[in-house]
Amino acid sequence: MAEHPAPNTAPRTVFTWWYRARESMWSRIFSAAPAVLVTLICCGLPLVWTAAAILCNPGLWSDLRLTPFRVELLARTLGCNILVAVVAVVLGLPAAFVMGRGRGRVAGVMWVLALGTLTLPSLALGYGWNQVMRLSQPMLSAMGFSLSPGGVTDTLRCVWILASWLWGIPACIVGLHLRRLDPDLQLAAALFGAARRATFRMLLGPIVASLAIVLLLATQEFAVYEPSGVSVMATEIRMVFATGAFSSLPIHGTGVLGPDQRERAAAAMMTALPLLAAIGLLAVLAIRASGRLALTAKVHVGDWPPILDAGAWARRFAVGVAVVCGAVPLAALVFSLRTIDTPQRLWSEFAEPLGGSGFVFAVVASIALAAALSASAIRVHGVLGLSIVSFLLGGEMAAIALIRISSPPWMTWARDSSVLHAVACLGRFLFVALAVAAATWSPAWEDLRMQARLYGAGPLRTAMNIVWPLAWPALCVGALLVGTLSLTEVSATGTLIPQHPPVLTNKLLAWAHAARSDRMIEGSLLTVALVGIMLSAILLALRTSRRRQTL
Amino acid sequence: MRHFLYLFGTISLVLFGSNCEHKPAPPTGMSPAASGTTEVVIYSSIDEPDLTPLLKRFEEQTGIKVRAVTDTEATKTAVLVERIEAEKDNPQADVYWGNEIFHTINLAKRGFFDPYRPKYAEDVPARWRGKDDLYTCIGVRARVIAFSTRSEFKDVVAKIHGLKDLGDPSLRNKIGICHPGFGTASGHFAAMYVLWGEPKYVKFMNALHANNIKLLGGNSAIADQIADGNLAAGPTDNDDVAEGIEEHKLIGGVTPDQGDGDPGTLLIPGSAALMHGAPHPEAAKQLLDFLCDAAIEKELIDARYLGYSVRGTIPVKAMDVDYVQCAHDMRHAVETALTILQGRQ
């Protein structure tokens, strides 16, 4: 158990006045405001617009019916992405052991690599793996593998691309839980020769949660499947929205546009509801399972005995996974580069979109951090649920809702800047930061908060002196993850097309189509470099912070 | 933690600052246009690498700043149309330049455009202009059948001369087409439906289904899969094949149905229009004048983005089809095709 700070050693900061008013209603309101406001604006508004679109069109409710084709599509979508989740967890678990119970540089490097792989745009990673497939195609053909679009091998290729992108999620989540695991329990289990079994039981909750998160993320990455002709539910939703086909919308003689954008959006939502319901059910099951299956009731923040260190096999496997999932596609990109532009040419081509992507990253990560800190200080029921529902809505639907919401002339400022894009990204990924914040309200943290309360600390003081000093790395990682996901977000970005400033994702999408592979490769590598620089700066800050604490 | 937050804040401030636009005041006595602060907003689905140089040249020539909102292959044209529709009460665009005509027709029918005949478009035939000059066509692309030049497909692709040859059983599992719900493929399916009538259209779709045709997410995906040898052939746009050939990929293209008695191929004109309620109408007209110039069209043809000019004789046999009717029947054609091709019966 951690040592708690003495109750009268509150640091003298600009927030001192908050201490004095810690029990007041205003203190609670101010503390909760960031999380509530961000969630309501970024997640609530698009959802309200969408719900209104559905409720105002009762004629479309018949589209809720599941035809045999849509059942097949739903099964294929879930089946493929469950496979993605399983493969990602299998890849991520050894890394999680190294990250959670490893020492020295290997463990540190694994944290960087796990987060680094997640920050790769799926578009760039997919392009890299396509280059790998292209280079190895003669060998694959000789071995009898056919990459015929939509075939088994091709579908497995899509599964592998997504899993090799998302393995960092189980690695980070399980790794973090392992760090916080009580070593006494593990030691006791080891004495009875059941260390592995007991550890697995204790980590079952995080593993199930990882499976659910990967499944949710993979379900929305239709851009990986569609070029191969693997239709998923997102394809159907997009088609209904674009054409009104296979909906009960009447054809008024206006051709492909159908009667009205709002009605088509409602029809697309009706099409999406079965998938959303299935995902929602899975998410609820995962959350309940993670709560019930987590056997550890305490948060451990200290060292662990060497006997619990990650074994050599785990280190080798983890390093192998990191190399294969990160280095191989990047190396394939570099190998496929035919000409290298001068720095001046690269700067003129990429300066603006790189700045735009960095700007959005900074805005989104900052706001997500504020929301996460707020949500870990004051428990606001419903924000996490609302943000998850917003994520489930999908990027394209959220973007269309935001376009319509910002249509009035007095909202031009939002349309003209990257504000809408940032709002869309927060609407999609804020749940990650809020979920991390919600973890600080789990039973494992209850002892800490309870003891602080016994010393007379209010909620805000408990957060500032107890929760934030312990949980800030996780809260920051959550916020950074939201920021990095905004760098790689495709569906909302492709719909909103932010131009002031432009972002790199749209450039990559344009080049991928134009087969300007050199530009695509350069853009992908620069995105990776941008993220790498940001991660390095954060790691440097973490190290400095730790050194100061040690001193 | 504080140090981390300080660093985080510093990075954020730098990134915020780097994106604040500094707009210098125009020199005294100069009009906004002359000082280059007047702007025009164009929504365009023309491929960004082909579009950007043209717009930069327009900026240099006129001093008018162009803000281009472009789309991507994954959301071709449709996303811009959605954006225009979402903004109907508060138009942000001045000019629309689509890479096809069917969405343009629908937008024109719904009152999104104002009539305008560009200065340099007097020589564009009436066929390639909208009713009441609501839009003007800029160049034409053609649907072609892309094929693999790999030796293993030599025999099967040699048989392909027209669309109906794709129903040949020897091509089973070896052909693909863009998903009919997206891109220019929607228009192509609609054109087949209008030209052949429902019974012939359904028969052809059944033949394609029997051949297990793959529905991919984009015309460029068709060209890529053929170039990689995963497919033998499939209909796509001429620019996708041209790009593959330019990159020395193993791909070729044949313009389908060019023989006597054949219906010809579908031509897909690009189309530009002045937006109704455009915030900068005068600048928009200047940009339209610039874009509809024959020299620009020629430049895009030389860059292999466009296939042919709308001004001269088009050297391929074209489908004699009513584009307005195609736009009207598109949804039914898409539903009929997908019902058969995806086995939705």
Interface residues (C-beta under 8 A of the other chain):
Chain A: T67 F69 R134 Q137 S146 L147 S148 P149 G150 D154 A223 Y225 E226 P227 S228 G229 S231 T235 R238 M239 F241 A242 T243 G244 A245 F246 I251 G253 T254 G255 V256 L257 G258 Q261 G355 G356 G358 F359 F361 A362 V363 A365 S366 L369 I400 I403 R404 S407 P408 P409 T412 R415 S418 W468 P469 W472 C476 V490 G494 T495 I497 Q499 H500 P501 N506 K507 L509 A510 W511 A512 H513 A514 A515 R516 S517 R519 M534 A537 I538 L540 A541 L542 T544 S545 R548
Chain B: M1 R2 H3 F4 L7 F8 G9 I11 S12 L15 F16 S18 N19 E21 D47 E48 P49 R67 A68 V69 T70 D71 T72 E73 A74 T75 A78 V79 V81 E82 R83 E85 A86 E87 K88 D89 N90 Q92 F102 H103 I105 N106 L107 K109 R110 N173 G176 H179 G181 F182 S186 K214 L215 L216 G217 G218 S220 A221 A223 D224 Q225 D228 G229 N230 L231 E243 G244 E247 A327 H328 D329 M330 R331 H332 V334 E335 L338 Q342 G343 R344
